[in-house]
């Protein structure tokens, strides 16, 4: 569909431009213009050229009238376009960049013997009466149908018209009339429906001049956007991977918008990203999802007072633990005070996914009262169901809902579905601690160790686990009937056996010349017995290790088994609310520990993370039914069952 739609669109606009040129010059004067002069006049407009349209006054409709010469004429018609148009359509596509690859489509239609009939159907579509905005909307719906069967990358979402309208309304609420050119940029512009859709809506509200910039690496979508851009007053579209090669590296923009792919891996160009020298990427997120790479890139493209609206799925809100790249990116964004709001859209909003999506509203020029604050808007219920589904799209954010959302954002006051927070509300401490486990009496072997010692080394004479007894702890011989070498005996016997020992689950007893040691699981304590008298040492661990040693000048080849008693330490993490004041933050952590941690502990590192949780903030518990109503319903069901039983017994 798309190559022929693009062909029809190009022809209709060239014919319209041709008619406008005739009207401007006058029919009589126009008839006397030399072919070369006409070519230069049309070339200067930068919208393309076609010999059939401008020199022979023929269109696809005329070519389709003669079935005998159709294929020859159609081929000549396609080759009558200017070089750029032929490249974008893929008239002479090779194995490299095919863009719209109309050549490949024509080959398939010829093989099925339907080329002329298919072309004739498209030739009957007249797009001349439609303006740029209307054609962009039509193109969006065709692309959506096309994307359902031909999207190359999972996670690519084509932005529906109602979401584009909402984004445009948000942007319109942030800008003013001005003589300054408004530069709008989309780093993953696809076919341009979001970029041009926003521009058209801005132009409908403001007389301010606009200029659009877009880049995309999908051949066909880039070609569509490039073709569209030629019929707009001031638009620049480039082809390539934005994350690897920013074609607008020396530009900054007033407005950035994007709906980058969700959950798409960037492994294929990981080295390029890691070696990037532009300083765009403060942190690199998981290689399985590049959304936050696009976010960082877009922020880098904002001018000193720029703003933007970016569409993401939920992973950008909460993926990654404290200290992860994802959390650090959010922390950097909040620390830069660039996030003004995050808006949760309804489910079933996009054409090929039913998930929740979110609009991140970025603003480098916040109002003073918005500084260091972030607004969350739960617009998940702000929609109307479609009368007829469009793929997975069942809902749309209707005009009344859009205006309400924008009004809520503008007022920046908490409501029943919107909340304003200090940005630090979304921060949290992930405080690491080292717990010292204690026995039922609150004791640890740590208190029994000599000062400065981390463990007590034993000189064992015997080790018993109930099944096997060891009495040799420096082993230099082995059973030649079972093993070929001492190293073989270590790998196949001693090492696996020592590794399997569990002092808590087995009756493991360690004997020395003067005492016996074991762990009492009922009391969670180590016990030392001397001459039948038992001493509770406190909670601790029996650590048995084995090692194979090669022969040296002074020592033979050997297996060494060692035993030591050590405190039972356990690393843990606590999630604690964050305070921007350092002293208050430390006090909050200490208060939390005193209230919830009962074991001895020492502080380890503290990492501050950032995440947004819409479910937690806007959670509404389900209203419980009254007991009287439930009992009445049970009685009614029991009555119905009795009637059924009576009916069966008759």
DAWO-V359991 format. One record per helix or strand of 2 or more residues. SS is the DSSP state (helix for helix, strand for strand). FROM is the first residue (numbers start at 1). LEN is the number of residues. If there is no record, write none. Layout:
BEGIN
ss;from;len
SS;FROM;LEN
SS;FROM;LEN
END
This chain:
BEGIN
ss;from;len
helix;2;24
helix;27;5
helix;35;11
helix;51;4
helix;60;4
helix;70;10
helix;83;7
helix;102;10
helix;115;9
helix;132;19
helix;161;12
strand;182;5
helix;193;13
strand;210;7
helix;219;11
strand;235;5
strand;253;6
helix;267;8
helix;291;10
strand;302;12
helix;315;4
helix;325;11
strand;339;6
strand;357;7
helix;368;3
strand;373;6
strand;384;7
strand;393;4
helix;399;13
strand;418;5
helix;423;4
strand;427;10
helix;445;4
strand;455;4
strand;462;3
strand;469;2
strand;474;2
helix;486;15
strand;509;3
strand;516;5
strand;525;6
strand;533;7
strand;541;9
strand;558;9
strand;569;9
helix;582;15
strand;600;11
helix;614;4
helix;627;23
END
